[in-house]
């Protein structure tokens, strides 16, 4: 909704925009029907279906597909709002902790290519935005030698 004039909205529409200025509901709507599947796949250590864009989102500008653009995080402020969201923030932390608890699997084995790269950029984004960076920094340390994703870092400056 960034860049949209509030004058274009009225009544309930305006209230919805004001209460969800980043349209985080798009993530909730995408995750709800698949959340059990996502959790199960991660617990078994192998992503098999298509959900990466809206479960581990990246900073805007890295992905070029329609899905990547739709679910891109536009700013650090949006990333913080995502983390503060009562559903999305909790889900992101829980799923990241599940990945962190996997033993004997590389990030490539868990996510496959190119989703391993998306996970790297997502963890970099949320480690940068979070007050409690623990799960995201642990993922960076465990799977990426502690190195943040360079493309994400460049877009965060």
C-alpha positions in Angstrom: 0.0 0.0 0.0 3.1 2.2 0.1 2.6 5.2 -2.2 -1.2 4.8 -2.3 -3.1 8.0 -1.3 -5.2 7.5 1.7 -7.8 9.7 0.0 -8.6 6.8 -2.3 -10.0 4.9 0.7 -13.0 5.5 2.9 -14.7 3.9 5.9 -13.7 0.4 6.6 -11.1 0.4 3.8 -9.3 3.4 5.4 -9.4 1.7 8.8 -7.9 -1.5 7.3 -5.1 0.5 5.6 -4.3 2.4 8.8 -4.2 -0.8 10.9 -2.2 -2.8 8.4 -0.1 -0.2 6.4 2.1 -2.9 4.9 -0.7 -5.3 4.0 0.8 -8.0 6.2 -2.5 -9.8 5.9 -1.3 -11.0 2.5 1.2 -13.2 4.3 -1.4 -14.5 6.8 -3.8 -15.4 3.9 -1.0 -17.2 2.1 0.3 -19.1 5.1 -2.9 -20.2 6.8 -3.9 -23.1 4.4 -0.3 -24.4 4.3 1.1 -23.8 7.7 0.8 -27.4 8.9 2.4 -28.6 5.7 5.3 -26.1 6.1 5.8 -27.2 9.7 5.8 -30.9 8.8 8.2 -30.4 5.8 10.7 -28.5 8.0 10.4 -31.0 10.8 11.4 -33.7 8.4 14.2 -31.6 7.1 13.1 -31.3 3.5 11.0 -28.6 1.8 8.8 -30.2 -0.9 6.1 -27.7 -1.8 6.1 -24.1 -2.8 5.8 -21.6 0.0 9.2 -20.0 0.5 8.2 -16.4 -0.7 5.5 -15.9 2.0 7.1 -18.0 4.9 10.7 -16.7 4.8 10.3 -13.4 2.9 13.2 -11.4 1.5 13.9 -7.7 1.1 12.4 -6.1 -2.0 14.6 -6.2 -5.1 16.1 -9.7 -4.8 13.4 -11.7 -6.5 11.9 -10.9 -9.9 9.0 -13.4 -10.2 5.4 -12.2 -9.5 5.4 -14.2 -6.2 8.8 -12.7 -5.2 7.5 -9.2 -5.8 4.2 -9.8 -4.1 5.7 -11.1 -0.9 8.9 -8.9 -0.8 9.5 -6.9 2.3 9.7 -3.2 1.3 11.8 -1.9 4.2 13.2 -2.5 7.7 10.0 -0.9 9.1 8.0 -3.6 7.3 10.3 -6.3 8.6 9.8 -5.0 12.1 6.1 -4.9 11.6 6.2 -8.5 10.4 8.2 -9.5 13.5 5.8 -7.7 15.8 2.7 -9.2 14.1 1.1 -11.6 16.6 0.8 -14.4 14.0 3.6 -13.8 11.5 6.4 -13.0 14.0 5.6 -16.1 16.1 5.5 -18.3 13.0 8.7 -17.0 11.7 10.5 -17.6 15.0 9.1 -21.1 15.4 9.9 -22.2 11.9 13.4 -20.7 12.1 13.9 -22.6 15.4 12.8 -25.8 13.7 15.4 -25.3 11.0 18.0 -24.4 13.6 17.3 -27.7 15.4 17.9 -29.9 12.4 21.1 -32.0 12.6 23.2 -33.4 9.9 21.5 -31.5 7.0 22.8 -28.6 5.0 20.7 -25.7 4.0 20.8 -27.0 0.4 19.5 -30.3 1.6 16.7 -28.7 3.6 15.5 -26.1 1.0 17.1 -27.0 -2.3 18.2 -24.4 -4.8 17.4 -21.5 -5.0 15.3 -21.5 -1.8 18.5 -22.0 0.2 19.5 -18.5 -1.1 16.1 -17.1 -0.1 16.5 -18.5 3.4 19.9 -16.8 3.7 18.5 -13.5 2.6 15.4 -13.8 4.9 17.6 -14.6 7.9 19.8 -11.7 7.1 16.8 -9.3 6.9 15.3 -10.4 10.1 18.6 -10.5 12.0 19.0 -6.9 11.0 15.4 -5.9 11.9 14.8 -7.9 15.1 15.3 -6.8 18.7 15.9 -10.4 19.7 18.2 -11.6 16.9 18.9 -15.0 18.4 17.1 -17.4 16.1 18.1 -15.5 13.0 21.7 -15.1 13.9 21.8 -18.8 15.0 20.6 -19.7 11.5 23.2 -17.5 9.9 25.9 -19.1 12.1 24.7 -22.7 11.6 24.1 -22.6 7.8 26.1 -19.7 6.4 29.3 -19.5 8.6 27.9 -16.4 10.3 28.0 -14.4 7.1 25.0 -12.3 6.1 23.6 -12.3 2.6 25.5 -9.6 0.7 22.6 -8.7 -1.6 20.3 -8.1 1.4 22.9 -6.1 3.2 23.4 -3.9 0.2 19.6 -3.2 0.1 19.4 -2.4 3.8 21.9 0.5 3.6 
